[in-house]
Amino acid sequence: MAARRSTMAGLERGIWRGIDVFRLLALCYAASMVWIHRDTMTRPWVAWLVLVVLAAWSCWLATRQARSAGTLGADLALACGAILATIAVHPPELIAGGSTTIPSMYAAAPVAAWAVSWGLRGALVSAGVVTVANLVEVGQPTGATIYNTLLLVVVAACLGLCMDLGRRSQAALHEGLRLQAEAAERERIARVVHDGVLQTLALIHRRGAQAGGEAAALGALAAASERDLRSLVTAARPRERPGTVTSIDVRAALMALAGPGVEVVAPAEAVPLPSRRGQELVAAVGALLDNVARHAGPGARAWVLLDDLGPAIEVTVRDDGCGIPPGRLEEAERDGRLGVASSVRGRLRDLGGEATVRSTMGRGTTVRLCLPTQEE
């Protein structure tokens, strides 16, 4: 949240500087108009006084980084007061003829400030207030009054809408970064738990069962804790932000799993999948390779074959290890060891795919993963 606020605050500070520069340029233009029409004014000193007040106010605003609601309200009130002061400066016939108000373009500055602070709603409200001041000053609207009013409303609305969209984009970016950080932290914790705590609990369980007696009871407690931790690790999956559709290259992700004892065969071109589906498929393959390393026996090798079938992706993981005894997978699931049941079959089932396991004692195991490319 702090990073998002800092980024948006930096953007707003840049826009505020632009508005401050516009104020000074608009005041220079207003001063030139007062000088040109000084002979037609009934009280030119009032016009100069108004411009001096606006100049002092603008210089004070330029030294402020934060613009509070009270400051912006006073800014708008000063601009409207300067517009109404035109009644005391110009003769009625000149005002009816569409003469320029004292602040001229300067009146757009507080409208822009409201748009930056409160988006489209602030832009429309402030533009409406300035419009009312202009109508009161001119009495009978002229073509120039209507044109300037429409121009002010359109420009203010565009700026306010841009600010709203900018804030939403910043919020979406922050949310995406937050989810990415959460996913990375989950994966890190899962690795630590899987490689450390779960292995220790499994060892305590096995040694306790072998020793018997009180050690067996301790081993049973360790087994229960192991089951709970495995359930948490496999069930706590990162959530995707609603409406977000991203993809990953499954080919590149699987090629990264290649190494000593693991060979990956994949198409020459990228194989894209929606982000969550691709991540789950790669995670399932990783779980299978982990099982090969742990249970297939010393020296066992594994092969991963990726096929892009168009409407579906098929991954075959084969090893030349000792194989899986009949009933071992069902027994492991009953005991809470959910490596294949949850990490593989559960992942594929949740996504509308399937995983089939074929194993022969002494001749290795073949697992076929089939996943539709899109949700049904």
N, C-alpha and C positions, 0 to 999 in steps of 0.2 A: 504493500500500500504506500509506504514512504517513497519507494522508487517511482511509482506511477505519479504521485503528487509532485515529486521533484521534476519529473519530465514535463508534466503539464504546466507547472509553474514557470519553468524556463521558457516554454512556448508563449505563455501569456505575457511574460515580461518583455519578450521581443515585440509582441503586438502593442503593448502599452507604450513602448518607446516610439513605435510608428505613429500612434495616436498623438503623443506629445509633440512630435515633429509636425504633424498635420495642424495641430492647434496654432503653433507659431506661424506657419505659412498662411493659415486662414486669417490670423490676426493681421499679418502684413497686408493681405489683400483687402481686409475690411478697412484698415487705416488708409490705404490708397483710395478707396471709394469715398471715405469721409473727406479726404483732402480734395478730391475732384469735385464733390458736390457741396462743399462747405458754404458756397455763396447762396445756395438755395435752401439752406437749413435755417430754421428759426432759432435754434439754440445749439450751435455746433459744439459748444463747450460740454454739453451733456453727452454727445457722442464720444468726444475724446475721453471724458471721465469714464464712460462705460468701457471703452477699450483698455484704459489703464487698469481698471479693476479686473477685466478678463485676462490681461497680460500678467498681472501679479498672481492671479489664481492659477494660471497655466504654469508659471515658473514654480510655484509651490507644489503643484501636482507632479511636476517633473522630478522633484526630489523625493517623492514617496514611492516606495515599492508596492506597498499594500494599499488597495483601494476598498475601503469599507463601504457598507450600504449607505451610511450617512454622508460620506464624501461624495458618492455618486449621486445621491439625491440633491445635495447642494450644488453639484456641478450642473445638473439638469435645470435646477431652479434658476441659477445664474444665467444660463443660456436663454431661458424663456423670459426672464426679466429684461435681458438685453434686447430681445425682440420687441417686447412691449414698450421699451423706452423709446423706440422709433417714433411712437405717437407724439412724444414731446419734442422731437427733433425735426421731423419733416412736416411740411404743410399737408392738410388733408387731401388736396387735389393730387399731390405727388404720391401719397400713399395709395390713393384710389387708382392711380395710373400704374401701380406695380413697381414703385421704387424699391431699391434694395434695403433690407433691414440693416441695422447697425452691425450685428455680428456676422451677417451674411453666411458664408460657408461654415463659420465656426460652430454654428448650431448643430452641425452633424457630428461634432466631436463627442459630446456627452451621449448621443445616441449610440455611437460606436462603442463607447465605454460600457454602456448597459448591455449591448450585444455580447461583448467579451465576457462580462461577468455572469449574465443570466441567459445567454443563448437567444433562441428565437423569441421566447416570451418577453424577455427584457427588451429586445430590439423593437418589437411591435408596440409595447407599452410606451417606451420613451419616444418613439417616432410619433405615436398618437398625441402625446403631451405637447411636443414641439409643433405639431400640426394645428392643435387647438390654439396655441399662442400665435401662430401665423395668421389664423383666421380671425382672431380677435383684433390683431394689429391692422389687417387690411380692411376689415369690415365686409366688403363685398369681394368674394374670391374672383381673381382674374385668371386668364389662361396660364400666365407664368406661375401663379400661386399653385394651381392644380398640378402643373408639370413638376415643379420643385418638390411638392408633397409626394407625388407618386415616386419620383426618383429617390427621395430620402427613404421611403418605406421599402422599396425594392432592395436598395443597397443594404439597408439595415437588416432586412430579413435574410439576405444572402449571407452576411457576416455572422448573424446569430445562428443560422443553420450550420454554417461551417464549424463554428465553435462547438455546437452540440455534437456534430459528427466526430470532431476531433476528440472530444471527451469520451465518446462511446468507443472509438478506436483504441484509445489509451486503456480504457477499462478492459476491452477484449484482449489486448496484448498482455496486460497484466495477468488476466485470468489464464491465458495460455501458458505464460511463464510459470505461474503458480502451479498449474496442473503438471507441467513438465518437471518442476522441482519435486512435487509430491511423488510422481512416478519414479523418479530417480532415487529418492529416499526410500521408497518402498522396496525397490529392487536391491538397494544396498543392504537394507535390514534383512530382506529375505535371504540374500547370500550369506550374511553373517550368521543368521539363525540356522540355515541349512548346512553350512560348512562347519559350524562350531557346535552350537547347542544341541541340534538334533542328532548329530553323530555321537556326541557324548552321552545323551540319554539312551540312544540305541545300544551303545556299548554297555552302559549300566544295566539295561534290561537283559541283554544276553548273558553277561557275567552273573547277574543275580539269579537268573533261571538256572544256570549251571551249578551255582553254589548251593541253592536251596535254602530252606529255613528263613530266617529274618532277611537275608539278602534277597530271597525271591520276592518277599513283600516289597522291599525297596525297589527291586527291578520292576514290579508291577506298577508302582507309583511313577517310576521313570517312563514306562510305556504309556501311561495315561497322559502324562505331560507331553510326551512326544506326539501323540495323536492330536492333542489340542493345538500345539504349535504348528503342526503340519496343516491342519485345517485353516488356521489363520493365515499362514503363508500362501496357501493356494487359493483361498477365497477372497483375500483382500486385493482386488484388481483395481488399477487406476481407472477412473471414470473419464470418458470423453466429454468435452463441452458440447451441449446440445446445439445442433445445427452446424457443427464443424465437420468437414469432410476432407481428410488428408489421406495420403497414401505413402507406403514405403515400398522399397524394392526388396522383395523376398529373396531374390537371387543373391543380391549383395549381402543380405543379412545371413543367409545360410553359408555363403562362401567364407564368411568370417569365422564360422565354426570349424573350418578345416584345420587340421594340425596333425601331430604325430598320432598315428593310429586311426585317423578319421579322414576319409576322402569324400569330397562333394562333387557331384556331377550335375551340372545345371545348363540351361540354354545359354546361348551366346548373348541374347538380348535381356533387358531388364524384365522382371516379372512383377508388375505393381499390384498391390492389394490395398484396400482401405486400411487405414492405420491400425485400428484395433484388431481386425481380423488377421492382418499380417503379423502383428506382434504376438498374438496368441498362437499362431501356427509355428512361428520360430521358437517360442517358448516351449511348445510341446516337443519339437525336435530336440531342443537343448536338454529337456528332461529325459528323453530316450537315450541320448548320448551319455548323459550322466549315469543312467542305469547300466549302460554297457561298461563304462569304466569301473563301476562298483561291483557288478554282479556277473559279468560275462566271463570272468577269469583272466589271469595274467596273460598278456600278449594278444588279447582279443582285438580285432580290428573292426571298424565300422565303415559302412558306405551309405551316403545320403544321395538319393536320386530325386531331382526336382523335375516335374513335368507340368507344362502349361497347357491344359486341355481346353482353354477358352472359357467356357462357363464355370470351370472348376480348376482348382490347383491340386495336384497329387504329389505327395512326398512319400518316398519309400525309404525306410531306415533298416538296413540289414547288417547283422554282425555274424562273425564266425566263432562265437563263444560257446559256452557249455550248454546253452539252451535253458528254457524255463520248464521245470517239472510240472506235470499236469496238476491243476488246482492251486498252484502257488499264487497266482494273481488274486484269485478269490479269497484265499486265506490272508494275504497281505491286506486286502481291503477290509476284511473283518477285524483285523488287528489294528487298523488305523493307519497303516502305511499306504498312503494314497498316491504314490508316485505315478503309476500308470492309470489308476482309476480317476484321479482328479487332475493331475498335471497334464495328462494326455487325453484320455477319453472324455473327461469332463469339459475340457477346453473345446474340443471339437464338437461335442454335443450341444454346448451352449450356442455355438455359431452355426448350427444346422449342418455340420459335417459328421464324419464318422471315422473311427479308428479301428482297424482289424489287426489282430495279433496272430501270427502263425509261428510256432516254435517246435523244434525237434531236438530232443536231448542229444547233446554231443555234436550237433550240426548248426547251432546258432538260432537266431530269432529274426523274423522279418515283420516289421510293423508298417502298415500302409495307412497313410493319412490322406483323406479326401475332403477338401473344403470348397464349397461354392464361392465364387469370387464376390458375389453380392448377397445381401440378406434377402431372404424370400418374404 
